[in-house]
Amino acid sequence: MAEFADIIIDISHEKVDRPFQYRIPESLKSQVYAGCQVDVPFGKGNRIRKGYVVGLSNQACYDREKLKEIVRIHKGSVSAESQLIQVAWWMKERYGSTMNQALKTVLPVKQKVKQKEKRWITCLIRKEELRIQIAEAAKRKYKARERLFRAFLEMEQIPYEMALQQLHITAAAMKPLIDQGMIRLDTLADYRNPAAGFLKSQGKTGSLVTLNQEQQAVVSDICLQYDKGIQKTYLIHGITGSGKTEIYMELIEHMQSQGKESILLIPEISLTYQTVMRFCRRFGNKVSFINSKLSAGERYDQFEQARKGEIQIMIGPRSALFTPFRNLGLIIMDEEHETAYKSEITPRYHARETAQYRAGLCGASVVLGSATPSVETYTKALHGIYGYYKITRRAKKNSMLPSVMVVDMRKELKEGNRSIFSGRLESLIKEKLAKKEQIILFLNRRGYSSFLSCRNCGAAIKCPHCDVTLTLHQDDRLVCHYCNYQIRRPRLCPACSSPYLAPFGAGTQKVAALVRETFPEARVLRMDYDTTSKKGGHEAILSAFSGHEADILVGTQMIVKGHDFPAVTLVGILAADLSLYAPDYRCGERTFQLLTQAAGRAGRDERSGHVVIQTYSPEHYCIEAAATQNYEQFYQKEMEYRKLLSYPPACALMALMVSSPNEEITGKAMETAWRIAEHFYRNMAAGPHLSGSLNMQFIGPVNAVIYKLNDMYRKILYMKCENYDILIKIRNHMEEELKGHSFYGQASILFDFM
């Protein structure tokens, strides 16, 4: 048994954000384990503080006589499982954060929310005795007792609320009956179950799907390896509509047969509706889900049920990864390429890497699924680091990939077409409407117009808090989509007082309005952040469209990811170039993925599908590859650029962002950080163990793409190196060195691995 424990103190302060060693008293040696919550004396005053055990050892790091002892262990407290504490420590070390930030990430519900309860009154005497008690109560004129006993003739258990409200029985009237052992008051936890509505709508459970040959081969091989004790990461690279979800369900079924639990990660809340419906149909009340729309109480209840083993399958975004399952056997990441799997707040972890670390702790397998896998994932699959399976045909019989037409909008303009719809797209919409088939129109920009500009002086109306133009919405609001600043549309230009203010560009609001104007017979739905911001918004729109209550669905990228609408036979991509020239080395990859995923929504049943891609860059390799659904063609070209310019996965890339409300402090802090990084790099490069092997580049410092965001001025320094561990060393050194400068605390310093 271990003699010493490394404990992280539950205090949000960087000076104590490290483990402290404590002696384990003899009486607690058999009870202390990594991850448990303890009370320890801390500081000069030996104040009792809570802490988490993050490591055990038999070696004292200091004079063992001076080490303090653990006071007690918290049993049954609302704390994480030991593996989640270890995951938090790993996240802190890898991604850079305080331990408490990491703990708050892996323990999303740290304090117990008031528990909802159901109470029942149970009769403990036989019916013969019950009749005697009824007669006795009538004789003594105990009317409340008589009513209660007569109710027990009809049912053995009575809801407590019914006894109070309908039978008018008071707690005082029940107490002597409880004391005499005639009745018992039972209290049961009443867990909030967000999947209850799905369960009611599905009726019978256990429906099975017959897999085709390709699907079955994948399932059989992964299950065979798992049964042999081989747990690793696998990539299922299947074309859109190839039935990856059916594969997931079969794998989960195999885990269920062995008493193992499963986590299914999905990138978008909008995917919850269809996904949960399908899994409830198969697995019934073993399924639950979480997402950001749930209340704190609902989230707490789902994790409590998981902790107690009352559910075995959790569906949700990246936070579902921290479900406190005790016998986790499988983690699935659907649409693994999605950017939503990367956290944008500290710790800036990636769910894919974190899932692999957690799986390693508990002996689970990880399955990544995508029709357009990320370049990093596909590279690892090619090198044999991940198991790799390719599915080349659609799961539904007679379902084929749609035919794709690329329309050059430059030619449309030359021919006099100034509409947002190309001639080919407009004719196809009319054709599909006549056949009572459904249509999806995709534009990855919400709002009515991109911006409002003065035709006299040329000034665009910008957000005063961010370096972006305000987006015009149909209700004459100008909105910043970064900080949510809003104003009414002005009558005059703020710069020159000219009345000639005109909207430019188009968003989903304007497209929906143009669709209604051009096709008045069509029933139109719009799905974007504005229409789904309320709880249940996604489900309402998707349910209506799935039930054919609308002919055309207009929306942003949330409508083109993983949805299965059998009646959709046409997808129109209105502006394929929107993401193509973004200031991000992954812009080509993002564009290919979006276009391929959007195209995959068409023709998923027996009826043939059509896709129209409208673009001003039809010759771009991403658009050409997306039009032919040729991932290998895209990957070969993309990797040529990545290797040439030293971008991941050809090289590791770390970004340092410095931000402050004071522009001068931002510049000063970044200049200091840059000097520290360069000095440390030169010393490392001169070292004998690294000489000649440290190929590193600094890019910047430069202003961030949006220099001012929410009143914060931001600068970025990029660091490239072939060795990932070198970048971690540089980050750790910079974090320590920067703490001694005057601007520390006045500027936010953030490291991020790209």
N, C-alpha and C positions, 0 to 999 in steps of 0.2 A: 504493500500500500504506500501511496505517495505521502511524503512528510510535509511538502510545501505546495502552496497554491499561488499562481499568478492571478491577480485580481484587478479588473478595471473598475474604478470607482465611478459611481453614477452621478457625476458632477459635470456640467457642461462648461468646462474651462480648459483651454489648451495646455495649461501648465500641469494638469493632472491627467492628461490624455495619454497615459501609458500604464502598463501593468505594474502593480506593486506586489512584492512577495510577502506572504504571510505564512506563519506556522499553522499546521492543521492539528488541533488538539486530538489526543488519543481517542476521545469519545466520539469524534466526528469523522475519523479516517475512513470508515466504511461508507459514509454518506456523501462525501464531497466528490463531485464529478465536474468535468468541463461543461460549463453552461449553466450550472446551478446558481441561484441567487443567494447571497450571504450578507450578513451584517458584520462589519469590521470596525475597529477603532481607527480613526484617521486624523492626521495632523497633530499639532503640538498639544491640543486639548483632548485628544483621543475621543473626539465626537463620534458617535456611532453612525456610520454611513452604510447605505446599500452598495453592493458591488456584484460583479459577475465573474465567475471563475473562467479564465480563458486558457489556463494551462496548469499541469501538475508535474511535479518533479521530486526527486530525492536529493537534489543538490541545492544547497543554500548559496544564493548570490552574494550575501552579506554575512556579517557575524550572526550566527543563528540565535545567539542569546539576545540580540537586540531586535530580532524580528517579532512583530506583534502577532497575536493569535486571532483566528476567526472566532467570533462570538457565537454565532448561531447560523443555521441554514433555514431558508424560507421554504417550507414545504407547502405544496398546493397553491403557491402564489401565482399570479398572472405573469409568468415569465416565459422566455423562449426555451425550446428544447436545446440541448447542448450543441447539436450540430449547427443550429442557427446562430448561436453565439460565435462559433468557430467561423461561420460564413461571414459574420460581421467583422471579425478581426482580419480575415483575408481581404475583404473589400477595403478596409481602412488602409492596409499595407499596399494593395495593388493600385487602387484608384486615388488614394490621397483624400483623407477626411479625418475628422476626429472620431474616436471610437463611439462617442455618444450619437453622432450623426449616423454612423453605420447601424448602431443598435436601434435607433428610431426608424430606420428603413426596414430592417428585418423583423422588428416588433411593431408593426403598424398600429396595433391596439395595445398600448402599454398599461392602461388602467381599465378596470372592469366598468363597463357601462351598466346602468341599473337593469337588472334582469327582469324580463317579463315572466310572469308565472301563471299557471293554471292550478286552481285548488278544487279538490273533490272531497265529498263526504262519503265515506264507505260504511255500510252497515255491517256490524260484526256479530249479530245474533241471528238465529234461524227464524224462519217464518212463523213457526208455531209459537215461539217465544215473543215474536214481534206482535202477534195478535193479542197476546196476553198484555203486553205493554201498552197497546192501543186502548184496550178496555180500561186499564189502570189509569192512563192519562185522561181519558174521558171522565172517569169517576172523580178524579182530583181537579178536573177542569183546567188541565195543562194543555190549552188549545194549540199552542205552537208545537209542543212535543207530539201531540196527536197528529197534526198535519204532516210533520216530518216522517213519523212512523208509517202513516198511510202511503206516503210517497214511496217509501222503501218497499212496499208491497209490489209496486210496479217496476222498480229498478233498484239494483244493488248499490249503484253509485249515483250521487246527485251532485251536479256542479255547484260549487259554493255560491256563485253569483245567483244561480236559480233559487237556492235556499233563502238567500237574503231578499231578493227582489220579488219573487213570485210566491214563495211559501211564507215570507215575512218571519223568518227565523233569525233571531239575534244571536250574536256570539255568546252572550251571557246565557241564553237558553241551551246552547250546545255544550257549554263547558262541563256541567255535571254529567252529561251523557258520555263525554270523552273520558272523564275521570272514572266512571263506572265501567268503562270498557265496552260500551254498547255501540259506539261509533268511533271512527278514526278520521282525522283531517289529514289528507295527503296533499302535498305541494309538489307539483311537477314543473320543471323548467319549460317555458313555452318559447322555443326558439323562433326568431323571425326568420322566415325562409323565403328569400326572393325568388326561388325557383318554383314556389307553390303554384303560381298561375300556369307555368309551363306543364307541371305535373297533371293538373286538372284537365288541361286541353288535350293531353296525349292519350288518356284512357289506358288501354292495355300496354304493358311494357314487354321488353324481351324480343322485339321484332329483329330478325336477323337479315343480313344482306348476303347474297351469294357473290363471293369475290371472283374476279376473272383470274386468268392464269398469272398475269404479271403481279397483280395485287397479292395473290396467295403466296407467290414465291417470296415476296418481301416479308410478309408476316411469318411464314414458316422459318425463314433463315434467322430473323431477329429473335424469335422465341426459342429456337434451337440453341443459339449462342447464349441466351440468358440462362436457359436451363443447365447449360454446361458451366455456368459460373463466369461467363464472359460478359462484362458490362462495359460498353463503350459508347461513343457517339456515332450516330448514323445520319446520313443525308438521303432523304427520299426526294429525288428530282423528278417530279411528274408534271406533265403538261397540264394546263388548266382543264379542269373537268375530269382528271384521271382517277378520281376517287381516293384521294389521300385521307379524307375523313373516315371512310370505311376501314382503311388500314389502321388508323388510330384506334378505332373502336375495337377491332379484333385484338390489337396489342393490349389494350386496357382490359379486355375480357380475360386474356391470358394472365395478366397480373392479378385480377380479381380471384381467379381460380387458385392462386397461391397465397391469398391473403395479403396482397400488396396493394398499395394506394398509388394513384396517378394524378399528375398535374398536367393540364392542357393549357398552354399559354396562347392567347390570341392577341393580335396587335391593336385592334380597334374595338371600342365599345359597340360600334354598329354591327360587329359580327356576333355579339352575344346572343341576339334573338334567335337567329337560325341555328347556331351551334348548340345552344342549350336545348332547344326544341328537339333536335336530333338525338342528343345524348340522353335526355329524359325519356324519350320514346324507347331507347334501348336499355337504359340502366335504372330508370325510375328514381326513387328517393335516395339513391346512392350519390346523386349528383347535386352539386351546388355551384354557385359562382359568386365572384366579387367584381366590382368595378367602382370607379370614382363616383358614380351616381347613387350608390347605396349610402344609407345613413350610418353614423358611427355604431349605432345599436345593431343594425343588420350585419355590418362587417364583423363586429365582435362575435355575434352569434355564429357566423359561418366558421370562424377560426376556432371557437369553442367546440362546435360539433366535430370539426376535423381533429382537434386535440383528443377528444373522447372516443374517436373511432366511429362516430355515428354517420359520417359520410366518407366515401372512398375516392371520389373524383372531384377535383376543384378546377373550374374553368375561369380564366380571367386574364387580364393584362400582366405586365411583368411583376407586379406586386403579389400575384398569386403564387409566384415562385417561393414565397416565404410562408406558405401554408404549413402549420406545425403537424404534419403527418409523422407518425412514428415508424411506419413500415413502408416508406416510399420506395417504389420499384421502378417508376417510369416518369420522365419529364418529356413532354412533347412541346415543341415550338412550331406552331403553324405559321406559315408565311414568314419564315425566319429572317428574310432579308429586310423586313420593315424597320424603319428608323425609330419607330415607337418603342423598340426594345432597348434603346439607349436612354438612360436617365439624363435629364437636363438639369437636375439639381444634385448637389453634393450629398453622398458620393456619386460620381458620374459613372455608374457601373453599366456594363452591358449584360443583359439577361442571358445571352448565350454562354458567355464565359462563366458567369456566376452559376448558371444551371449545371455546367460541367463540374464545377468545384463541389457544389452540394451533392451531386450524384456520386462523386468519388467518395464522399464521406459516408454515404449510406448504402453504397453498393447498388445504385440504380443505373439504368440506361437512359441515354438522351437521344431523342429522335427529332431531327430538324426536317421540316417539310417546306418545299417551295417549287413553283414552276419557274421562278427566276431567282435562284439562290444568289446570295451576296458573293462578290468576287473572292472575299477572304475564305468563306466556307467552301466554295467550289475548288479553290486551290488546295485546301487541306484534303478534300476528298480525292483529288487527282493524285496527291502525294501519298495516299494510303493512310493518312492520320485519322480520317473518318471512314467508316463503312459507307459504301455508295451503292444506291439503287436507282435505276432510271426507268420510268414508266412512260411509254411512248404512245399509248392510245387512251381514249376516253373510256370512262367506266360504263356509261349508259350505252346500250346496244344501239347501233346506227347513228350515234352522235359523232359528228366530225368537227374538226377545227373550222372556224369561220373563214370565209374568203375576205381578204383585206385589200382595200384600195387606198393608196396614198394620193391625196389631192394637193397639188401645188397651188397655194393660194395666191402666188404672184401671177400665175396665168389667169386665175379667176378675176383678179383686179384689172388686168390688161383687157379682159373681155367685157369689162363694165360691171361685174358683179361686186357690189360693195356690201352685200349682206354678210352676216356672220355665218350663214349656211351656204356651202358650196352647192352648185347646181346638182351634183350627184347625190349629196346628202339630202337635199330637199326632196328630190324625186323618190328616193328610197323611203323617207319618212311617210310620204303620201301613200306609197305602195303598202307599207306595213300597217298603217292605220286602216286602210281598206280591208286588209286581211284579218283585222282584229288582233294583231300581234303587238307585243310591247317593245318599247324603245328606251335606251339609256343614252343621255347626252352628258358628256363629261367635260367639265371645265374646272381646272384647279385654282379657281379664284372666286371668293365669295363677294357679295355686295352687288351694287347696281352698276357702278362705273369705277374704274381704277383710281381716278383722281379728278379733281375739278381745277381747271386752269383758266387764267385770264387771257383772252384773245388780244387784249390791248398791250399789256406789258409782258405777257408770257409766264408770269409767276404762278406756280401751283400752290394750293393751300396745304400747308404742312402742319404736322403735329408739333406743338410747342415743347413737348417732352421727348420726342424721338425724331431722328433724322429720316422720316418717311412722310410721304404724302398721305392725307386722309382719304379714306375710301367712301365714296358716295353710296348711300343706301336709298331704297325706293321711297322711304318715308321722309326724305329730305334731311336725313341725319348724315353728318360727316363723322366717320369713326376711325380711330387708330386701332388696327388689329394687333398691335403689340402691347399697348398700355390701357386700351379701352377709353381713351379720351374721346369725348363726343361734343359736337356743337351743331346747331341748326345751320342749314345751308344759307350763307350770306347773300344778300341782294347785290352788294357791291364788292369789288375786289379790295381786300384789306391793304394791298400795296399801292394801288393807283386810283381807287374809287371808281373804276370803270364798271358799268353794268353788264359787260360782255363776259360773263363766266360760263364756260361750257364744259360738260363732262367728256372725258376721254376714256377709251378702253371699255371693257365689259366684264361683269361678274355674273355669278349664278342667278342673282335676282333679275338682272336685265335679260339674260338668256331665257329664263322662264317667261318673262313678259313678252319677249319676241316670239316665243313658241306659241303662246296663246293668241297672239295677233296674227301670226302666219298660218296657224292650223287651229282655227276657232272650234273645230269639232272635237279636238283632243282634250282629254282630261289630264291635267298636268300636276305633278308633285315636285317639290324641291327639297333636297336634302343637303344641308351644310351645317356649319356650326350654329348659325342663327336659328335654324328651325329645329335643332336637336338639343338646345341648351338646357331644356327642362327635363326632369326625370321622366323616363318613358317615351321621350321624343323619338329616339331611334326605332323602338319597337312599333310605335304607332305608324310611322311612315313605311317601314319595311313590310309590316303586316298588311297595310292598305295596298301597297304595290303588288305584293305576293298574291293577294286576293283579287287581283285584276280590277281594283277600284280606280285605277289610273292607267293611261296608255303610255305616257312619257314620264320618265324620272330624270330630272335635271339635278346635277350635284357635283360636289368636289370629290377628292380621292376616296372619301369614305364609302362611295357607292360602287367602287370598282375592285374592292378587295374581298375575295373569298365568297361573295354572295352567289346563290344559285337560284335564278329565276328561269324556269323552263320555257316561259312564253316570250322571253326576250330574244328577238332575232336580229336586232340592229343596235349597234353601238356607234355613236358619233363622238369622235374626239376632236373638240373644237379648236384647241390651240396646243398642238403637240410641242411647241417650242418654249412654252412657259418655263419649264424646268431645265431646258437644254443649255442655257447660257448663264446659269446661276454661278456665283463666285464660290464654287465648291468642286474639289477634284472628283467628287462622285456624281456630278451632274449628269454625265452620260449614262452612268449605271442607273441612276434614279429614273431618268427618262425612259430607258429601255424597259425597266421593271413596270413603271406605270402604264406604258402603252401596251405591253404584253398582257398585264393583268386586266386592263380595261377590255382589250380585245377578247379575252377569255370569258367574258360574261355573255357573249352572243352564241346562239345556237347550241345550248347545252342539252337540249332534248333532241328529238328526231328531226325537227324542222331545221333547215339549213340557216346558218347565221351569216350576217354581213357586218363588216367594220369599215368605217370611213375615218381615215386619219388626215386631218387638215393641218398643213404645215407650210412654213416658208423655207424649210431646209430639207427637202425630200431626199437629198443625196447624202445626208449625214448617216454614218454607219449604224448609229443606234436606232434610227427610224427604219432603215433598210432591214436590219436584223429583227426588229419588232414586227414588221409587216410580214415577214416569213416565219415568225416564231422560232428563229434559229439562235438558240442560246450560245452554241459553240462558236458561231461566227462572231457574235458580239464579244464573247470572252476573249477570243484570240486578239481582236483589235484593241480591246480595252487594256489588256495586259501589256501590249506593246507600249502604250502610253504610260502606264504605271511604272514599268521598268525604266523607260527613258527618263522620266521625271522624278524617279525615286519616291513613289507614293505607295502606301499599303496596298496589297500585302508584300510588295517588293521591298519595303522599308518600313520601319516603325516611325510613327509621327506623333509628336506631343505638342500641344498648344498651351501657351501661357497667356491668360487674359488678365489684364489689370484694369480695374474700373473704379471710378470715384465720382462723386458729384462735383468735385473740384478738378477742373481740367489740368491745372498746373501740377497737382499732386499725382494725377494719373500719369503724366509725362515723366515726372521725377521717379516715381516708383518703377515704371517700366525701364527707364534708363539704368537704374540700379540693378534691377533683376537681370537685365541683359549682360551687364558687366560681370556679375557674379557667375552667371552661366558660362560665359566665355572663359573666365579665369579658371574655373573648375575643370572645364573641358581641356584647356591647354595643359594643366597639371596632370590630368589623367592620361592624355595622349603622350606625354613625356615619360610616363611610367614604363618600366621595363616589361611588365606583364601585358601591356596594351599597345606598346609601340608598333606602329605599322598596321594595326588592326582596327583602329577607331576611325571610321569614316563617318563624319558628322557634318551636318549643314545647319546654319542658322538663317531663317528667312524673316526679315523684319528688323526691329518692331515696325508695325504699320497700324494705321487706324482700322478698327473693325469695320466690316461691311456696313453695318449701321453704327456709326461712330457714337451717336448719342441715343441712348435707349432708356426710356423711363427716367430721364434726368441724370443718367450716369454716362460719363465719358469713358470710352473703352478702347484700349490698344491691345494688339496681339503680337506675340513672338512665337514663331513656329520652329521646332527643332526636329531634325530628321536624323536617324541613326539606324544602322543595320541591326544593332543589338538593343533589344527592348529593355534589358536589365540595366544598360548604361543610362537610358533615359530615366528610369526609376531612381537611380543613384543621384543623377543631376537634380531631379525634382526634390528628393529628400534633403540634399545639401542646400538648395535654394530656400526651401521652407525654413530651415534652421537659421540661415544667414539673414533672411529678410526680417526676422523677428526683432533684430537689434536696431532697426532703423526707425527714425522719427515718424515716418509716414505709416508705419505698421498699425493697423487698426483704423486708419483713415481711408485706406484703399482696400478693395476686395481683390485678392490674388487667387486665381483659380487655374488649376492644371487639368488638362483633359487629353486623354489618348484618343486620337481620331481613328 
